[in-house]
Amino acid sequence: MQTGKITALYVRFSFDDGIDTESGSIEHQKALLKNYAESNGFTNLSYYADDGYTGTNFNRPNFQRMMNDIKNGLVGTVIVKDMSRLGRNYLMVGQYVEIDFPKYDVRFIAISDNVDSAKGMNDLLPINNLMNEWYSRDISKKIRSMVRQKGNSGQHITSKLPYGYYNTHENKQDWQVDEEAAEVVREIFELYVHHAMGTKQIALQLQAEKRIGVEYHKKIRKGIAVTAEDIYLWNSGTIAAILKRQEYVGDTVNFHTQIASYKNKTVIYNESDKIKIFPDTHPAIISRELFQMAQDRCEKTIRHPSRPHKYLFGDYLYCMDCHARMHGRRCGTKSENALYCYECTTYRKSKGCYFHGVPEKYLETEVLQAIQRVIYKANANPDEFYKAIQKRVEKRSDDCKAVVLAELEKSQLRITEIDKYIQGLFEAKVRGEIDGSLFASLKRTYDEEKEQLNALVAELIGKLHEKNESVNKVKLFMQAIEKYDAVTELTPQVLADFIEHIEVGKCQNTSKKLPFSKRDNAVSVFFWGIGIF
């Protein structure tokens, strides 16, 4: 019946369809379509199956694969069990059946609905499609009503458990603590609250500790083999999301989000008055006190809560002279003439340093150009760029490591000498060469020096560990290079991917008549792991 072209047997199943599981299953549909195709002389059969995808959304992987094959002229016939398997949006179904399929000379057959484009389209077909959509809308209403009832009764309604919990197929309402992941959750809250670390710093810390990322941990727990190179990758967004989840104190939080409609799957975040919270419904991972302290700190990090402007560089800027943080402010009283800028905290508090006021627009230009230069060099000659990065990293690492090791060796030798001197003092006291008061005075002096040296040794060993962490920072930078072909505007995500910090110095133009908006401060952009490039 066909000459070489594919006969596409398309099957789809979703629990949202409300059909009988056995008769509507993927395997049942495949058997039905195969029997029909072979009985009617169709050859070169190929299955396209979407299992678990709703009919109101046509962005299904195998449906799109089939459409690509159709557009490439590979498919001669499409066969489905019925029209609802193709979709439940009557406008989109009509688009495919009446326009797209004829455009590419593709015959369409829906077995149960007696539809065959080769015999002419049924005049009632649009009505059938509309009925399918109404059915989908009705099913959606029933499911929403059921979810609303469960949520209001305090049952868990989320399909994705927070990192740190697991359940079983037998009882999905019984959340149990995944101790391996829970340990990471506790560490995140401790680092954020008690060590004042930011989300980016925590992400780097977890990577240095080789903590498996959230999604990969879930896959491994399900027994799925994982061989990805970025298995230990964490980002600030993941850390921030974990810090906001009230479920970690043992509470059920329902209706945090909702879907716009059965056609539009856009996720909408609800206001607090629509969220239902049921306390102590499952084991807690952290205390309520620790969680509240984390929320308090989150609120304090909002630098200008009364102003709508978001300062893009708020987490990155430091003074080039005193190395203090630089914070945003608005110059000008009228909003239409407002100029957003940053200034040195030390200068602003009248504690010294210089006025390093820098316009935000100027910073955007300088930082964007720095990132664009790096990407251009990486794309122009990848091999040379990688070699230059390696050379720079090795030199920085070797120089810093040599200084730290020398200081460490010197401190450890001095500690050994002090131990010998204390031993000598003890022996002299036993022999009666010195009295008890002199022994106590000298020993106290040596003990104080040794205590300071031990603290210094611990600090130096920590610095050596930081040098090892620099390798992870370089990986972050290289991942950013691979992620972006080009950057045309600065966004918080772009900054987080590329920038470790930025230093701002004095204005290079020393003219006293220079308008503030024209200031051209010295700017040094430090990329992850490699510094200024």
Backbone torsions as a table, in degrees:
resi	resn	phi	psi	omega
1	MET	NA	-24.5	179.2
2	GLN	-127.1	161.5	-178.4
3	THR	-117.7	77.1	172.5
4	GLY	90.0	-21.4	-177.9
5	LYS	-77.8	157.3	-177.7
6	ILE	-74.3	139.7	166.3
7	THR	-97.7	106.9	-175.0
8	ALA	-84.0	117.2	176.2
9	LEU	-100.2	101.1	-175.3
10	TYR	-96.0	128.2	178.7
11	VAL	-128.5	145.7	179.0
12	ARG	-147.6	141.5	176.2
13	PHE	-142.1	138.8	175.7
14	SER	-147.8	138.6	177.0
15	PHE	-64.1	-21.9	178.2
16	ASP	-66.0	-18.6	-177.4
17	ASP	-72.0	-20.3	177.7
18	GLY	71.7	17.5	-179.3
19	ILE	-93.4	165.3	-179.7
20	ASP	-61.8	130.1	-173.9
21	THR	-61.6	-41.2	-175.5
22	GLU	-71.9	-48.1	-176.8
23	SER	-74.0	-24.4	-177.6
24	GLY	-100.1	2.0	-175.2
25	SER	-64.0	161.6	179.8
26	ILE	-58.9	-45.9	-177.3
27	GLU	-64.5	-40.3	178.6
28	HIS	-63.5	-43.5	179.0
29	GLN	-63.0	-41.8	179.7
30	LYS	-60.8	-44.8	-179.4
31	ALA	-63.2	-41.9	179.4
32	LEU	-62.9	-46.1	-178.2
33	LEU	-67.7	-39.6	179.3
34	LYS	-63.7	-44.0	179.6
35	ASN	-62.0	-44.0	179.5
36	TYR	-63.9	-46.6	-177.1
37	ALA	-62.4	-45.8	-178.5
38	GLU	-68.7	-34.5	179.9
39	SER	-69.9	-25.5	-177.6
40	ASN	-106.4	14.6	171.7
41	GLY	81.1	14.3	177.0
42	PHE	-79.4	140.3	-178.9
43	THR	-125.1	177.7	178.6
44	ASN	53.9	54.6	-175.9
45	LEU	-76.4	140.5	177.8
46	SER	-142.9	128.5	-178.5
47	TYR	-88.0	142.5	171.4
48	TYR	-129.6	108.0	-171.4
49	ALA	-119.9	128.4	173.6
50	ASP	-118.1	103.2	-178.1
51	ASP	-99.8	120.5	178.1
52	GLY	92.3	17.3	-178.7
53	TYR	-113.2	131.2	-179.0
54	THR	-67.8	151.0	-179.0
55	GLY	-79.4	-10.7	-179.8
56	THR	-82.6	-11.4	-179.6
57	ASN	-116.9	123.4	-177.3
58	PHE	-95.1	3.7	177.1
59	ASN	-87.6	60.1	179.0
60	ARG	-101.4	139.7	-172.4
61	PRO	-57.3	-47.7	-175.9
62	ASN	-81.2	-25.5	172.1
63	PHE	-65.9	-43.2	177.8
64	GLN	-66.0	-35.1	176.3
65	ARG	-64.1	-40.8	177.5
66	MET	-63.5	-43.3	179.9
67	MET	-64.3	-35.7	176.1
68	ASN	-64.4	-40.9	177.2
69	ASP	-64.8	-37.6	177.5
70	ILE	-63.2	-46.4	-178.5
71	LYS	-66.5	-25.4	177.3
72	ASN	-87.5	5.8	176.1
73	GLY	76.1	21.2	-176.3
74	LEU	-93.5	-17.6	-173.5
75	VAL	-109.6	133.8	177.9
76	GLY	-104.7	-29.9	-176.6
77	THR	-143.9	141.3	172.9
78	VAL	-117.3	126.9	179.5
79	ILE	-122.3	131.8	175.9
80	VAL	-129.6	162.8	178.6
81	LYS	-65.9	-48.8	176.6
82	ASP	-153.5	173.7	-174.8
83	MET	-62.2	-32.5	-177.1
84	SER	-67.6	-23.0	176.9
85	ARG	-68.9	-31.7	176.9
86	LEU	-69.3	-40.9	178.9
87	GLY	170.2	167.3	-179.4
88	ARG	-121.5	23.7	172.7
89	ASN	-113.1	105.7	-168.2
90	TYR	-62.7	-30.3	178.3
91	LEU	-68.2	-44.7	-179.2
92	MET	-69.9	-40.1	177.5
93	VAL	-61.2	-43.1	177.4
94	GLY	-62.1	-38.2	177.8
95	GLN	-59.3	-45.6	-177.8
96	TYR	-72.2	-46.7	-173.1
97	VAL	-72.6	-39.9	-173.1
98	GLU	-96.8	-17.0	-177.0
99	ILE	-121.7	-59.1	-172.6
100	ASP	-66.7	-47.7	-178.5
101	PHE	-63.3	-47.9	176.8
102	PRO	-61.5	-33.5	-179.8
103	LYS	-58.8	-37.7	-178.8
104	TYR	-102.9	18.4	176.0
105	ASP	55.8	47.4	179.9
106	VAL	-109.2	127.4	177.0
107	ARG	-79.9	136.7	-178.3
108	PHE	-120.1	133.1	-179.1
109	ILE	-132.3	127.3	171.0
110	ALA	-116.8	107.3	-167.2
111	ILE	-60.7	-57.3	-173.0
112	SER	-66.7	-25.3	-178.8
113	ASP	-94.7	4.4	180.0
114	ASN	54.8	42.0	178.8
115	VAL	-104.6	127.0	176.3
116	ASP	-147.4	110.3	-175.5
117	SER	-62.1	-22.4	179.4
118	ALA	-71.1	-21.6	-179.4
119	LYS	-103.3	5.5	-178.1
120	GLY	96.4	143.5	-175.1
121	MET	-83.1	141.4	178.9
122	ASN	-69.9	134.8	179.8
123	ASP	-65.3	-22.6	-179.2
124	LEU	-87.3	0.2	-177.1
125	LEU	-57.1	-46.2	178.6
126	PRO	-59.2	-36.2	179.3
127	ILE	-67.3	-40.8	177.3
128	ASN	-60.5	-42.5	179.0
129	ASN	-63.3	-40.2	178.8
130	LEU	-64.5	-39.7	177.6
131	MET	-63.2	-38.9	177.4
132	ASN	-61.3	-40.4	179.6
133	GLU	-68.3	-40.5	177.5
134	TRP	-61.5	-39.0	179.0
135	TYR	-62.6	-43.2	179.1
136	SER	-62.6	-38.8	179.4
137	ARG	-66.2	-39.4	179.4
138	ASP	-65.5	-43.5	177.9
139	ILE	-61.2	-40.9	180.0
140	SER	-61.7	-42.1	179.0
141	LYS	-62.4	-41.8	-178.9
142	LYS	-65.8	-41.8	179.4
143	ILE	-65.5	-43.1	178.4
144	ARG	-60.9	-40.7	179.7
145	SER	-64.2	-41.8	179.1
146	MET	-64.4	-44.3	179.5
147	VAL	-63.7	-40.6	179.2
148	ARG	-62.5	-40.9	179.2
149	GLN	-65.4	-43.6	178.4
150	LYS	-64.0	-43.3	-177.6
151	GLY	-65.0	-38.8	-179.9
152	ASN	-71.7	-21.0	179.6
153	SER	-88.4	-1.9	177.0
154	GLY	94.9	4.7	177.7
155	GLN	-78.9	153.4	175.7
156	HIS	-69.4	131.5	178.6
157	ILE	-118.0	-4.2	178.9
158	THR	-74.9	141.9	177.9
159	SER	-90.7	-14.3	-179.9
160	LYS	-117.5	109.8	-179.3
161	LEU	-70.5	147.0	175.9
162	PRO	-61.1	147.2	174.8
163	TYR	-56.3	124.7	-177.1
164	GLY	116.4	-9.5	178.5
165	TYR	-126.5	158.6	172.7
166	TYR	-147.2	160.3	173.2
167	ASN	-136.7	-178.0	-179.2
168	THR	-119.6	162.4	178.4
169	HIS	-66.4	-28.7	-178.7
170	GLU	-69.4	-35.8	-178.7
171	ASN	-146.2	92.3	-177.0
172	LYS	-75.1	-13.1	178.3
173	GLN	-82.2	-13.7	-176.9
174	ASP	-92.9	95.4	179.9
175	TRP	-84.2	128.7	177.1
176	GLN	-116.7	153.6	-177.6
177	VAL	-81.2	126.3	171.8
178	ASP	-87.4	100.1	-169.4
179	GLU	-59.2	-37.2	-179.1
180	GLU	-62.9	-46.1	178.7
181	ALA	-73.9	-35.3	-179.7
182	ALA	-61.7	-35.0	177.3
183	GLU	-61.0	-38.7	178.5
184	VAL	-68.8	-41.1	179.2
185	VAL	-59.8	-46.3	179.2
186	ARG	-61.2	-40.9	179.8
187	GLU	-63.2	-39.7	179.6
188	ILE	-60.8	-47.5	-179.8
189	PHE	-66.1	-40.0	179.3
190	GLU	-63.3	-46.5	-179.4
191	LEU	-63.7	-38.1	-177.1
192	TYR	-72.4	-43.0	-174.1
193	VAL	-85.6	-49.3	-170.6
194	HIS	-95.0	-17.0	179.3
195	HIS	-113.9	2.8	176.0
196	ALA	54.1	33.2	178.3
197	MET	-86.2	143.9	176.5
198	GLY	-80.7	171.4	-177.7
199	THR	-63.9	-35.2	178.4
200	LYS	-68.4	-40.9	179.0
201	GLN	-65.0	-40.2	178.9
202	ILE	-64.0	-41.4	179.1
203	ALA	-59.8	-43.4	178.5
204	LEU	-65.7	-38.5	178.5
205	GLN	-61.4	-44.6	-179.7
206	LEU	-66.3	-36.7	176.9
207	GLN	-65.7	-40.7	178.9
208	ALA	-64.0	-33.3	179.2
209	GLU	-82.9	-0.8	-179.5
210	LYS	58.7	46.9	173.5
211	ARG	-83.7	127.5	-177.1
212	ILE	-66.7	135.2	-179.1
213	GLY	-60.6	162.3	-172.6
214	VAL	-57.5	-55.3	-175.4
215	GLU	-66.0	-38.9	-180.0
216	TYR	-68.7	-34.3	177.8
217	HIS	-62.8	-42.0	179.5
218	LYS	-63.2	-40.5	179.6
219	LYS	-65.1	-44.4	180.0
220	ILE	-62.5	-38.9	179.9
221	ARG	-64.2	-31.4	178.7
222	LYS	-82.8	-1.0	178.8
223	GLY	88.9	13.2	179.7
224	ILE	-87.3	128.5	179.9
225	ALA	-69.4	134.7	-178.9
226	VAL	-125.7	127.3	-179.7
227	THR	-127.6	15.8	-176.3
228	ALA	-65.8	148.3	179.3
229	GLU	-73.8	-27.1	-177.0
230	ASP	-98.4	33.4	-176.8
231	ILE	-62.5	-26.2	-179.0
232	TYR	-101.0	13.8	-175.2
233	LEU	-79.0	129.7	173.5
234	TRP	-125.6	155.4	175.5
235	ASN	-136.5	164.5	-175.1
236	SER	-64.2	-31.0	179.1
237	GLY	-63.4	-41.6	178.2
238	THR	-64.4	-43.1	179.5
239	ILE	-62.8	-44.7	-179.1
240	ALA	-62.1	-39.6	179.7
241	ALA	-64.7	-40.9	178.6
242	ILE	-63.6	-41.7	-178.3
243	LEU	-64.1	-20.7	-176.7
244	LYS	-95.6	-7.1	-173.2
245	ARG	-82.3	111.3	-178.6
246	GLN	-71.9	-15.8	179.3
247	GLU	-58.7	-23.2	-176.5
248	TYR	-70.1	-13.3	176.1
249	VAL	-95.7	4.4	177.5
250	GLY	101.0	7.4	-177.6
251	ASP	-95.7	147.4	170.9
252	THR	-91.7	128.0	-179.7
253	VAL	-117.7	108.4	-177.6
254	ASN	-109.2	153.4	176.7
255	PHE	64.7	31.7	175.1
256	HIS	-66.7	-33.1	177.7
257	THR	-134.4	166.5	173.1
258	GLN	-149.2	160.7	178.0
259	ILE	-92.9	141.0	-175.5
260	ALA	-57.4	-50.2	178.5
261	SER	-164.7	175.6	-179.9
262	TYR	-67.9	-17.9	176.0
263	LYS	-93.3	-41.1	-177.2
264	ASN	-101.6	111.3	-175.6
265	LYS	-89.7	15.8	178.8
266	THR	-62.1	132.9	-179.5
267	VAL	-84.1	128.6	179.0
268	ILE	-113.1	129.9	178.4
269	TYR	-86.8	122.9	-176.2
270	ASN	-76.6	155.4	172.2
271	GLU	-71.6	161.7	-174.8
272	SER	-60.6	-29.2	-177.5
273	ASP	-71.8	-15.0	179.1
274	LYS	-96.3	-11.0	-178.1
275	ILE	-84.4	133.7	178.1
276	LYS	-107.3	128.4	-179.0
277	ILE	-119.3	128.9	178.8
278	PHE	-120.1	112.2	-173.2
279	PRO	-75.3	150.5	170.6
280	ASP	54.4	52.8	179.2
281	THR	-100.9	-12.2	179.7
282	HIS	-154.2	167.4	-177.8
283	PRO	-59.8	137.6	178.7
284	ALA	-85.3	148.6	176.1
285	ILE	-99.9	-34.8	177.8
286	ILE	-128.6	165.3	179.0
287	SER	-79.2	157.5	177.9
288	ARG	-64.5	-33.8	-179.9
289	GLU	-63.5	-44.1	-179.6
290	LEU	-65.6	-40.9	178.7
291	PHE	-62.4	-44.3	-178.9
292	GLN	-64.6	-38.4	177.7
293	MET	-62.6	-37.1	178.2
294	ALA	-66.6	-40.3	179.4
295	GLN	-67.0	-37.8	178.1
296	ASP	-62.2	-40.8	-179.7
297	ARG	-69.5	-36.4	177.2
298	CYS	-58.7	-42.5	-179.4
299	GLU	-67.0	-35.9	-178.6
300	LYS	-70.7	-21.7	-178.9
301	THR	-76.9	-8.8	174.9
302	ILE	-77.5	108.0	-169.3
303	ARG	-73.3	-33.5	-177.1
304	HIS	-134.5	74.2	-175.7
305	PRO	-63.7	-25.3	-176.6
306	SER	-90.6	-2.6	-177.4
307	ARG	-116.8	136.2	-177.0
308	PRO	-72.7	-19.6	-175.4
309	HIS	-71.5	133.6	177.4
310	LYS	-100.4	119.0	-178.0
311	TYR	-81.0	109.4	-172.4
312	LEU	-61.9	-35.0	-172.9
313	PHE	-101.6	14.4	-173.7
314	GLY	-55.8	-32.5	-176.5
315	ASP	-95.8	4.5	-170.6
316	TYR	-120.9	-22.2	-167.9
317	LEU	-86.4	136.2	175.6
318	TYR	-136.9	149.5	177.4
319	CYS	-70.6	135.6	-177.9
320	MET	-72.3	-22.8	-176.8
321	ASP	-94.8	-51.9	-176.9
322	CYS	-102.4	-7.0	177.2
323	HIS	64.8	19.3	174.9
324	ALA	-79.9	161.7	177.4
325	ARG	-66.6	151.9	173.8
326	MET	-114.9	130.9	-175.9
327	HIS	-116.3	154.8	-176.4
328	GLY	-79.9	152.3	174.5
329	ARG	-154.2	164.5	179.3
330	ARG	-110.2	130.7	176.7
331	CYS	-101.6	133.3	-178.8
332	GLY	101.5	142.3	-175.9
333	THR	-92.4	-29.3	-179.1
334	LYS	-90.8	132.1	-174.6
335	SER	-60.6	-33.6	-179.0
336	GLU	-71.6	-20.2	179.2
337	ASN	-108.8	10.4	-175.7
338	ALA	-66.5	139.5	176.5
339	LEU	-123.4	118.6	-178.1
340	TYR	-89.8	135.6	-174.4
341	CYS	-150.3	-179.5	178.2
342	TYR	-132.3	149.0	177.6
343	GLU	-143.2	158.5	-177.5
344	CYS	-67.4	131.1	-179.4
345	THR	-64.9	-39.5	-179.4
346	THR	-61.0	-45.1	-179.9
347	TYR	-65.8	-41.3	-177.1
348	ARG	-64.2	-32.3	179.4
349	LYS	-87.0	8.0	179.1
350	SER	58.3	39.7	179.8
351	LYS	-112.8	22.3	178.1
352	GLY	112.8	-158.5	-178.5
353	CYS	63.1	-164.6	-175.2
354	TYR	-124.3	164.3	176.3
355	PHE	-78.8	107.4	-179.5
356	HIS	-107.2	31.9	-178.9
357	GLY	-53.9	128.7	-177.4
358	VAL	-134.6	130.2	179.3
359	PRO	-67.0	142.3	-179.2
360	GLU	-64.5	-38.1	-180.0
361	LYS	-61.3	-40.3	178.2
362	TYR	-63.9	-42.5	178.1
363	LEU	-61.1	-43.7	179.7
364	GLU	-57.0	-43.6	-179.8
365	THR	-64.8	-47.1	-176.9
366	GLU	-64.4	-45.5	-177.1
367	VAL	-70.2	-41.0	178.5
368	LEU	-60.9	-43.4	179.1
369	GLN	-64.0	-37.7	178.4
370	ALA	-63.0	-43.9	178.8
371	ILE	-66.5	-41.8	-179.9
372	GLN	-64.3	-36.2	177.6
373	ARG	-63.8	-42.6	179.9
374	VAL	-63.7	-46.1	-179.5
375	ILE	-63.8	-39.5	178.9
376	TYR	-62.0	-45.5	179.1
377	LYS	-63.2	-38.4	-179.6
378	ALA	-66.5	-39.8	-178.7
379	ASN	-78.6	-31.5	-177.4
380	ALA	-68.5	-43.1	-179.7
381	ASN	-148.9	84.8	-175.1
382	PRO	-56.9	-41.0	-177.6
383	ASP	-64.3	-48.0	-179.9
384	GLU	-65.1	-37.7	179.4
385	PHE	-63.1	-45.1	-179.2
386	TYR	-64.2	-41.0	178.2
387	LYS	-62.7	-41.2	179.6
388	ALA	-63.6	-40.4	178.3
389	ILE	-63.2	-46.9	-179.2
390	GLN	-60.1	-44.0	-179.7
391	LYS	-63.1	-43.2	-179.3
392	ARG	-64.7	-44.0	-178.8
393	VAL	-65.2	-44.0	-179.6
394	GLU	-62.9	-41.1	-179.1
395	LYS	-66.0	-46.8	179.3
396	ARG	-61.7	-42.0	-178.0
397	SER	-67.0	-44.5	-178.3
398	ASP	-65.2	-44.4	-178.9
399	ASP	-61.7	-48.1	-178.6
400	CYS	-67.7	-40.5	-176.6
401	LYS	-66.1	-39.2	-178.6
402	ALA	-63.2	-43.2	-179.9
403	VAL	-65.0	-45.0	-178.3
404	VAL	-65.2	-43.3	-179.5
405	LEU	-63.7	-39.3	178.7
406	ALA	-63.8	-44.2	178.8
407	GLU	-66.1	-37.7	179.5
408	LEU	-65.0	-44.3	179.5
409	GLU	-63.2	-42.0	179.5
410	LYS	-61.6	-43.3	-178.9
411	SER	-67.4	-41.2	-179.1
412	GLN	-67.1	-36.9	175.9
413	LEU	-64.0	-40.2	179.7
414	ARG	-66.0	-38.0	177.8
415	ILE	-62.7	-40.7	177.9
416	THR	-63.4	-41.4	178.3
417	GLU	-62.5	-43.6	-179.3
418	ILE	-61.6	-41.2	178.3
419	ASP	-60.3	-39.1	178.9
420	LYS	-67.5	-40.5	-179.2
421	TYR	-65.5	-41.8	179.0
422	ILE	-63.7	-39.9	177.5
423	GLN	-62.7	-41.1	178.1
424	GLY	-63.2	-40.7	178.3
425	LEU	-62.1	-42.7	-179.6
426	PHE	-62.0	-43.4	179.5
427	GLU	-65.7	-39.1	178.3
428	ALA	-64.0	-37.2	178.4
429	LYS	-66.4	-40.8	179.8
430	VAL	-63.9	-37.2	-179.6
431	ARG	-78.0	-7.6	179.4
432	GLY	84.1	13.3	-178.7
433	GLU	-75.8	-27.3	176.7
434	ILE	-133.5	151.6	-179.6
435	ASP	-85.9	174.3	-175.3
436	GLY	-64.2	-38.9	-177.8
437	SER	-66.9	-41.1	178.5
438	LEU	-67.1	-40.1	177.9
439	PHE	-59.6	-46.3	-178.6
440	ALA	-63.1	-40.1	-179.3
441	SER	-65.8	-46.5	-179.6
442	LEU	-66.9	-41.8	-179.4
443	LYS	-63.8	-39.1	178.7
444	ARG	-61.1	-41.1	178.7
445	THR	-62.0	-46.9	179.9
446	TYR	-65.6	-38.4	179.5
447	ASP	-62.4	-41.5	179.5
448	GLU	-64.3	-42.3	178.8
449	GLU	-65.3	-40.2	-179.5
450	LYS	-65.9	-38.3	178.4
451	GLU	-62.1	-41.8	177.7
452	GLN	-64.9	-39.9	179.6
453	LEU	-67.3	-39.6	178.1
454	ASN	-62.2	-39.3	177.1
455	ALA	-65.1	-40.2	178.4
456	LEU	-64.4	-42.2	178.6
457	VAL	-60.4	-44.7	179.0
458	ALA	-61.0	-40.3	179.0
459	GLU	-65.5	-42.0	-179.6
460	LEU	-66.7	-40.4	176.7
461	ILE	-62.8	-37.7	176.1
462	GLY	-62.2	-37.7	178.1
463	LYS	-66.4	-37.5	176.2
464	LEU	-62.1	-38.6	177.7
465	HIS	-64.6	-37.6	178.3
466	GLU	-64.2	-34.1	178.1
467	LYS	-64.6	-35.1	176.1
468	ASN	-68.2	-34.7	178.8
469	GLU	-67.6	-23.5	-179.8
470	SER	-61.4	-27.9	176.9
471	VAL	-62.0	-41.5	178.4
472	ASN	-65.5	-35.6	178.4
473	LYS	-65.8	-38.7	177.7
474	VAL	-63.4	-38.3	177.6
475	LYS	-61.3	-40.3	177.2
476	LEU	-60.1	-42.4	-179.4
477	PHE	-65.0	-44.9	-178.7
478	MET	-66.4	-34.5	176.7
479	GLN	-65.3	-37.3	177.9
480	ALA	-65.4	-40.1	178.4
481	ILE	-61.1	-41.9	-179.6
482	GLU	-72.5	-28.3	-175.8
483	LYS	-73.0	-36.0	-173.3
484	TYR	-112.5	124.9	171.4
485	ASP	-78.6	-33.1	179.1
486	ALA	-159.8	153.0	176.5
487	VAL	-126.5	119.3	-177.6
488	THR	-106.9	-15.1	176.4
489	GLU	-150.1	154.7	-179.2
490	LEU	-88.5	132.9	174.1
491	THR	-131.0	162.3	176.4
492	PRO	-54.4	-35.9	-179.3
493	GLN	-68.2	-41.7	178.6
494	VAL	-61.2	-45.3	178.9
495	LEU	-61.6	-44.4	-178.9
496	ALA	-63.0	-34.2	-178.3
497	ASP	-74.3	-35.0	-172.6
498	PHE	-104.2	-39.7	-162.6
499	ILE	-100.8	131.9	172.6
500	GLU	-89.2	-50.9	171.5
501	HIS	-163.0	169.6	-178.2
502	ILE	-131.6	135.5	177.0
503	GLU	-111.8	136.7	-178.2
504	VAL	-118.8	129.6	-179.1
505	GLY	-109.6	-159.6	-177.7
506	LYS	-71.4	160.7	176.0
507	CYS	-67.7	133.8	-176.6
508	GLN	-78.6	-29.3	175.8
509	ASN	-87.2	114.4	-173.6
510	THR	-90.2	5.4	-179.6
511	SER	-63.8	131.6	-179.3
512	LYS	-74.1	-17.8	-179.5
513	LYS	-91.3	4.5	-177.9
514	LEU	-69.1	122.9	176.9
515	PRO	-62.7	149.1	-177.8
516	PHE	-59.6	-37.0	-177.6
517	SER	-66.6	-15.1	-178.2
518	LYS	-102.2	8.4	-178.6
519	ARG	-61.9	141.2	-178.2
520	ASP	-125.3	67.8	-178.0
521	ASN	-61.5	152.1	171.8
522	ALA	-69.3	130.4	-177.2
523	VAL	-128.9	126.5	176.3
524	SER	-115.9	119.2	-178.4
525	VAL	-99.3	121.5	-179.2
526	PHE	-104.0	113.9	179.2
527	PHE	-83.9	156.5	-179.2
528	TRP	-52.9	119.5	170.0
529	GLY	79.2	-18.3	-175.4
530	ILE	-119.3	-10.2	179.7
531	GLY	74.5	-144.0	-179.9
532	ILE	-74.2	134.3	-178.9
533	PHE	-128.9	NA	NA
